[in-house]
Amino acid sequence: MRTRTALTVGTTTYLAALALSYEAILRRRCLTWGATTDEVARIMPGDELPTAPDIITTRAITIAANPAAIWPWLVQLGPGRGGAYTYDWIENLLGLNMHSTDKILPQFQNLSVGDTFALGKGGQRLRVVTLEPEQTLVFASTDGHWAWAFGLYPSAEGTRLVSRNRIALPESGLPSRLFNRFVMEPGSWLMERKMLIGIKQRAERGSTVANNFGPPDQDRTHLVRLT
């Protein structure tokens, strides 16, 4: 009995320490990876959706390419389309049928406001709510609980690609909120970081801007200040 009690206390203490460390040290970096303070504060299209989000992430990366070279990779995002340029095997464990391509696919370049696609069989649908070519692309879930915005902003090094998620968790209990806080948030950082780097690598290949700043596959995320 004493051994079981000690194990329970020890495990609880360890998990509590991990949770406190995440809150105090890692959470802000997880939610704002690669983004500057100004980018986190910037108002972006889609910020009105949903109206009362429980989670907001703003992540960014510098791409040594013009917006025109990045845009095609954004508009073909999605399962059964261009994929998500991240860890496909993880996405497919969730039944999302992601197969990230290394090519621009002409059949998926004519995206328009109002177009929708499903996230896996029986999954929620994302709808295009804002589309400004080579500037802004915003998806929103049809249930109104999630908005995902991409902004392209020219910079001295090429283009800043900024991704913002606004997520509402209505009627979710404490266990669900803890799971989202300590599992889904770090998981989303892991996946989105890979996605942003994947878009960067694809867009920089053959880009004349990239040729001016070094090898196309060079990771220049060290140029971005973490907040």
N, C-alpha and C positions, 0 to 999 in steps of 0.2 A: 504493500500500500504506500509506504513512504517513497519507494522507488518510483512508483507511478505518479505520485504527487509531485515529486522533484522533477520528473520528466515533463509533466504538464506545465509546471511553473517555468522551467527552463525554456521550453518551446514557446510559451506565451511571451516571455521576456525577449527572446530572440526575434520573434515576429514583430513585436512592438518596436524594438530597436530599428529593424529594417524599415518599418513604416515611418518612424520619426526621421530617419536618415533620408528617405525619399522625399518627404515633405520639406525638410529643411535645406537639403543640399541639391537634390537631383530634379525635383519636379519642374521647377521653372525652366531648367535647361532642356528637359524632356519636351515641354510644351512649346518652347521657342527656339528649338535647335536651328542654328545658322542665321537667325533673324536679329537685326539690330533693334535697339530700343525704339527708333523712329518707325521701323517696319511693324513692330508689335502694336504701336499706338495708331498707325495709319488707318483711316477709314477706307474700307474696300467695298466694292459691290458685293451684295449678298449679306452685309452686316445686319440687315433688317430681318434676316431669316436664321434660325427661329427667333422669336422676339425675346425669349428668356432662356438662353442656353446655360447649361450646367457646366459645359467644358468648352473652352476656346483654345485652339492651338494656332500658332503662326510660325511656320518654318520656312526657311529660305536657303537659296544657294546661288552662287555666282556662276554664270555660264558664259564662256568666251565665244559667244555667237550672237548674232542679231535676233530680235524677236521672230523674224520671218523663218529662221532656221529651227526655232523651238516650237512654234505654234502647231505644225503638223503632228508632232508627237503628243501634244495635249488633246487635240480634237479626236484622236483615234483611241483614247483611253477607254478601257472597259472590257469585261469578259466577252469572249466571242468576237472581239474587235482587235485592238492592238495590244491588249493586256495592261498590266500596271507597272511594268519595268522593275518589279521588286522580286521577292522570293516566291516564285510561282508555286513551289511545292507546299509552302505554308498556306497560300491562298486556296490551293486545290484541296487541302485537307478540310477546308471549310465548304467545299463544294462550289467554288466560284468559277471553275473552268477558265482559269487565267493562263494564257500562253503568250508571254511577252515577245514581241517581234523586234527585230533589229532593222526593220525596213519601214519606210513610209508607205502606207496602204491606201491607194487612191480611192478605193470603194468606201472608205470611212472618213473622207476629208470634207464631205458636204454636210457637216453638222449644222443644225439650225435650232433656234429657240423653240421649245416645245417638244423636241425629240426626247425619247426616253429609252432606257435599257435596264434590264433586270440584273441584279447582283446575284447570279446563280439561280438555280431552279427553285422557284417558290420564294426567292428573296425579295426584298423591297426594291422598288424601282427608283432610279435617279432620272430627273428631268432637267433639261437645259433651261435655265431661267434668264441667264444673261450671256450674251456672246458678242464681243467686240473684237474682230479679227486682229491677232497679233498684240492684243492688249489684255483682255479679260475674258475668262470663262468661268461661269458659276453653275454648279449642279445643285439641285435640292431634292431630297427624298420626297416622294409623293405623300408620305405620312406627316410631313411638316416638321420632323424632328432633327433634320440634319441638313446643313448647307456646306458645300465644299467649293471654295473659290480659288482660282489661280490668277495671279497678276504678273504681267511682264513689264519690268521697269528698266529702261536703258541706264547703263552705268559706265564708268570709265573703263572697266574691265570687260564690258560686253553687255550682259543683261542680268538683272536680278530676277529670278523666278521665286515668287512668294506664294506659298500655299496656306490657306486658312480654313480650318474646320470649326464649325459652330454646331454643338450637339446638345440637344435637350433630352433629359432622362425623366419623362413624366411618370409619376406613380411608381417609381422604382423604390424598393425597400432598402434597408441598410445593407444586407448581404450583396445585393446587386450593385449598390453604389461603391462598396468596398472593392468588389471585383473590378469594376470599371476604373477605379482610382489606382489600384496597385497592380493590375494585370493588363487591362486594355490600354491605359495611357502609355506605359512603357512599350507595350506591343505596337501601338500605333506609331510611336517614334521610330522603332526599329524598322518597320515596314516603309514608312514615308521617307525616312532618311535614304534607304536603298532606292526608292522610287526617284527621288530628286537627283541622286547621283546617277541613276540609270538614264534619266532624261538628259542630264548634263553630258554624259559620255556620248550618247547618240547624236545630240545636236552639234557637238563640237567636231565630230568627224567630218573632215573636209571643209569646215568653216574657215573662211578667210580671216575672220576675227580670231579664231582659235590659233591659227598659224602665227599670228602676231604676239600671242601670249604664251607659247610653249606647246608641248605635245598635247594632242587632243584628249588623251586619257588622263592627263595630269589632274590630280585632285587638288583644287585650290581652295578648299573649304577653310584652310587655315587663314585665309585673308578675311574671313567673316568673323566678327566679334560675337562670341556667345554671350547671352544675357541670362 
